[in-house]
Amino acid sequence: MQMVGATPEIGHFVVKERFGHDIELHGMGSNLSLQGLDIDTPGDLLAGERYVWLEFSPDASEDRVTALAEITERHSRGVHLKFKHLFPDHKRKLAIMLDEDSAI
């Protein structure tokens, strides 16, 4: 599930996942890019879900990024999510964290 354009310098980080009626999970995120990320939440725990709200800070700072993401791949070891909506200021924060000037 390695993403093209993912930044390997950012390791694993905690991702809060919200979906359904007030259901919240915490998983480990990886392979982060401006397009999406991988989370180690088993795909069967998100059965029936297509979209998930995410909140995370890959650099362990207080600056959190909130995004709406679509589940594009499901595996027993995790899911791949593609960002569908990032607020402009959160997209800038993420671009800075990833050191990608093209998104600013």
C-alpha positions as CSV (number, residue, x, y, z in Angstrom):
1,M,0.0,0.0,0.0
2,Q,2.9,2.4,-0.5
3,M,1.7,5.7,-1.9
4,V,3.4,7.5,-4.7
5,G,4.7,10.8,-3.3
6,A,4.6,9.7,0.3
7,T,7.2,11.3,2.6
8,P,9.2,8.6,4.3
9,E,10.7,11.0,6.9
10,I,7.3,11.1,8.7
11,G,6.9,7.8,10.5
12,H,3.9,6.3,12.1
13,F,1.5,8.6,13.9
14,V,-1.9,8.4,15.7
15,V,-5.0,9.1,13.6
16,K,-8.4,9.6,15.2
17,E,-11.1,8.2,12.9
18,R,-14.8,9.2,13.2
19,F,-17.6,7.7,11.3
20,G,-21.2,6.4,11.6
21,H,-23.1,7.6,14.6
22,D,-20.4,8.9,16.9
23,I,-18.1,5.9,16.4
24,E,-14.4,6.8,17.0
25,L,-11.3,4.7,16.5
26,H,-7.7,5.4,16.9
27,G,-5.2,3.8,14.5
28,M,-1.6,4.3,13.4
29,G,-1.2,6.3,10.2
30,S,1.7,5.9,7.6
31,N,2.6,6.7,4.0
32,L,1.2,10.2,4.3
33,S,1.0,12.4,1.2
34,L,-1.2,15.4,0.2
35,Q,-3.4,12.8,-1.6
36,G,-4.1,10.5,1.4
37,L,-2.6,8.0,3.8
38,D,-2.7,4.4,5.1
39,I,-4.1,3.5,8.5
40,D,-3.7,0.1,10.3
41,T,-7.3,-0.1,11.3
42,P,-8.5,-3.5,9.9
43,G,-10.8,-3.0,6.9
44,D,-13.6,-5.2,8.5
45,L,-13.9,-2.7,11.4
46,L,-14.9,-0.1,8.8
47,A,-17.3,-2.4,6.9
48,G,-20.1,-0.5,5.3
49,E,-18.3,2.8,5.6
50,R,-17.1,4.8,2.6
51,Y,-16.1,8.0,4.2
52,V,-14.2,8.7,7.4
53,W,-13.4,12.0,9.2
54,L,-9.7,12.0,10.3
55,E,-7.8,14.1,12.7
56,F,-4.0,13.7,13.1
57,S,-0.7,15.5,13.6
58,P,2.1,13.5,11.9
59,D,4.8,15.7,13.5
60,A,3.6,15.3,17.1
61,S,2.9,19.1,17.3
62,E,-0.3,20.7,18.5
63,D,-1.2,21.6,14.9
64,R,-3.8,19.0,14.0
65,V,-5.1,18.3,10.5
66,T,-8.7,17.4,9.9
67,A,-9.8,15.8,6.7
68,L,-12.6,13.9,5.1
69,A,-11.3,10.8,3.4
70,E,-12.6,8.0,1.2
71,I,-11.7,4.4,1.8
72,T,-10.2,3.2,-1.4
73,E,-8.6,-0.1,-0.4
74,R,-9.4,-2.5,2.4
75,H,-7.1,-5.2,3.7
76,S,-7.0,-7.3,6.9
77,R,-4.0,-5.2,8.0
78,G,-5.5,-1.8,7.3
79,V,-7.1,0.6,4.8
80,H,-5.9,3.2,2.3
81,L,-7.7,6.5,2.4
82,K,-7.8,9.3,-0.2
83,F,-8.4,12.8,1.0
84,K,-11.7,14.1,-0.3
85,H,-11.8,17.4,1.6
86,L,-9.1,19.3,3.4
87,F,-9.8,22.8,4.8
88,P,-7.5,25.3,3.0
89,D,-5.6,26.1,6.3
90,H,-5.2,22.4,7.1
91,K,-4.0,21.7,3.6
92,R,-1.3,24.4,4.1
93,K,-0.3,22.9,7.5
94,L,0.0,19.5,5.9
95,A,2.0,20.8,3.0
96,I,4.4,22.5,5.4
97,M,4.7,19.3,7.5
98,L,5.4,17.4,4.3
99,D,7.6,20.2,3.0
100,E,5.6,20.3,-0.2
101,D,5.4,23.9,-1.5
102,S,3.2,22.9,-4.5
103,A,0.0,22.7,-2.4
104,I,0.3,26.1,-0.8
